[in-house]
């Protein structure tokens, strides 16, 4: 029963992640962004008009998935970022992220400027302790030295992820978790020792751990590098 509930969570969230991945590939294939990616001086009036059209498409993308909160394109050639709600030069990028996400520029600048990410990147707002997840994807392969590179950033809605897990939590005396790079994306951290955590992450099969009077069930996502986990109190199992 508990494994079935965990598989249900996996199926539900994997479907959302797959939907976002499909949007990401659609954006990557858009030839309009290539002309913008190679511009390292001022943009032309025609290019700004193209940006407006892309922004409208971004807004439609965001409306079709409850998992997407914001979409951005970052053009390293010009230090320019296009979002579904705004356009940002380097200084405005700093102000926007500092004010909206509580992320200091130095926190994410190294990630943005590495260009090669194609995975989920977790952040934590140190002031509010809010969990944040960005899906980052480089349109062109890493290692290209001159121009043509563009990074897609999708800010994911952590509240929606937590709501999906809470729906199943309401049916079981258990704690659902989504774990990414050692960070848990629910209100209660999973009490797994670091050594055991990496054993879980390296496992390709569902595993069980007896930890602090609880059993932890784990299944990996088929779409993203995350694990879905369920912690069940042993006293609950004994009563059942």
Residue pairs with C-beta under 8 A, 6 or more apart in sequence:
2 172
2 174
2 217
2 230
2 232
3 206
3 217
5 168
5 171
5 172
5 174
5 230
6 176
6 217
6 219
6 228
6 229
6 230
7 219
8 168
9 164
9 165
9 168
9 176
9 228
9 230
10 219
10 221
10 222
10 228
12 164
13 161
13 164
13 178
13 221
13 228
14 221
14 222
14 223
14 224
16 65
16 66
16 67
16 160
16 164
17 67
17 221
17 223
17 224
18 223
19 64
19 65
19 67
20 65
20 67
20 68
20 135
20 154
20 156
21 223
23 61
23 64
23 65
23 68
23 154
24 135
24 137
24 152
24 154
26 61
27 33
27 58
27 61
27 71
27 73
27 152
28 137
28 139
28 152
30 54
30 57
32 50
32 53
32 54
33 54
33 73
33 139
33 150
34 148
35 47
35 50
36 43
36 47
36 50
36 51
36 73
36 75
36 82
36 150
37 75
37 77
37 139
37 140
37 147
37 148
37 149
37 150
38 77
38 147
38 148
39 47
39 75
39 77
39 78
40 77
40 78
40 147
41 78
43 51
43 78
43 80
51 82
51 87
54 73
54 82
55 82
55 83
55 84
55 85
58 71
58 83
58 84
59 84
59 85
61 68
61 71
61 84
62 68
62 69
62 70
62 71
62 84
66 157
66 160
67 156
67 157
67 160
67 161
68 154
68 155
68 156
68 157
69 155
69 156
69 157
70 83
70 84
70 85
70 153
70 154
70 155
71 83
71 84
71 152
71 153
71 154
71 155
72 81
72 82
72 83
72 84
72 152
72 153
72 154
72 155
73 81
73 82
73 83
73 150
73 151
73 152
73 153
74 80
74 81
74 112
74 150
74 151
74 152
74 153
75 81
75 82
75 149
75 150
76 113
76 115
76 149
76 150
76 151
77 147
77 148
77 149
79 89
79 90
79 93
80 87
80 88
80 89
80 90
81 87
81 88
81 92
81 93
82 88
83 96
86 92
86 96
88 96
93 105
94 105
97 103
97 105
97 108
98 104
98 105
101 123
101 125
101 132
101 155
102 125
102 126
102 127
102 128
102 130
103 123
103 125
103 132
107 123
108 123
111 117
111 121
111 136
112 151
112 153
114 142
115 138
115 142
115 149
115 151
116 138
116 141
116 142
116 143
117 136
117 137
117 138
117 151
118 136
118 137
118 138
119 135
119 136
119 224
119 225
120 133
120 134
120 135
120 136
120 156
120 180
120 224
120 225
120 226
121 133
121 134
121 135
121 136
122 131
122 132
122 133
122 180
122 181
122 183
122 185
123 131
123 132
123 133
123 134
124 130
124 131
124 132
124 183
125 132
130 158
131 158
131 183
131 185
132 155
132 156
132 158
133 155
133 156
133 158
133 161
133 180
133 185
134 153
134 154
134 155
134 156
135 152
135 153
135 154
135 156
136 151
136 152
136 153
136 154
137 151
137 152
137 154
138 149
138 150
138 151
138 152
139 149
139 150
139 151
139 152
140 148
140 149
140 150
158 185
161 178
161 185
162 185
162 186
162 187
165 176
165 177
165 178
165 186
166 176
168 174
168 176
169 175
169 176
172 230
172 232
173 232
173 233
173 236
174 230
174 231
174 232
174 233
174 236
175 186
175 188
175 190
175 230
175 231
176 186
176 228
176 229
176 230
177 184
177 185
177 186
177 190
177 228
177 229
177 230
177 231
178 184
178 185
178 186
178 226
178 227
178 228
178 229
179 185
179 190
179 197
179 200
179 201
179 226
179 227
179 228
179 229
180 224
180 225
180 226
180 227
182 194
182 197
184 190
190 216
190 229
190 231
191 211
191 212
191 214
191 231
192 200
192 209
192 211
192 216
193 211
196 209
196 211
199 207
200 207
200 209
200 216
200 218
200 227
200 229
201 227
203 218
203 220
204 220
206 217
206 218
206 219
207 217
207 218
208 215
208 216
208 217
208 218
209 215
209 216
209 218
210 234
211 231
213 233
213 234
213 235
214 231
214 232
214 233
214 234
215 231
215 232
215 234
215 237
216 229
216 230
216 231
216 232
217 229
217 230
217 232
218 227
218 228
218 229
218 230
219 227
219 228
220 226
220 227
220 228
221 227
221 228
